[in-house]
């Protein structure tokens, strides 16, 4: 089970760009929870409460599934994390682990900075 943040953007900017805080940042990525599929993706900013992201239609239980969540963080540096919940409520592990032999784990984390 895995989730990844592919972008955090107001329009089109990379995670290293500096969006304005008055413009909601659309954080988006993909999640994978084989063999049964994912039922939710949650995102948090700066270790705050988890927020449920909107999921795209599922193509197949073992396929990557797109997700998105508009965020409005205040000006300054921020850490955004994502996690996946598989069917039955099993959450992605927070403990980082190398990909071999059973697949990587840990929450995908990106750093962004918003400006006023």
Buried (B, 14 or more C-beta within 10 A) or exposed (E): BBBBBBBBBBEEBEBEEEBEBEEEBBBBBBBBBBEEBBBBBBBBBEEEEBBEBEBEEEEEBEEBBBBBBBBEBEEEEBBBBBBBBBEEEBBBBEEEEEEEEEEEBBBBEBEBBBEE
